[in-house]
């Protein structure tokens, strides 16, 4: 006879339970990944911001942008969502000048623990690299 905590019996129990509930398996965080143009985004807010930046790039306001730039802070890799190179207006700067921003996209009503981690990482990147990460809330 198999033990009650045997992995095989646990898998069988989970399969029976899913069949009984007749529901598809859902990720632990219940977050659905979003895909656009073959690119998978971690959140819908990040996908919408990507669409906005792509439209601004086509319009000529954004020269280029990259997704998920990272910095090494105290041996840990810290990532933002977008690094954007904006075209400056001639009245603001000399011709050919650009403005660079780093953005992290957040949805409304985020997890307080994630918020504290973001604030800590943002301060560490600012101190170590001199890069200011702007928060974009959707």
Protein Blocks (a to p, Z undefined) as FASTA:
>chain_A
ZZfklfklmmmmmmmmmmmnopacddfklpacddeehiacfbfklmmmmmmmmmmmmnop
ambdcehiacdeehiacddfbdcdddddfklmcehiacddddddddehiafklmmmmmmm
mmmmmmmnopacddddZZ
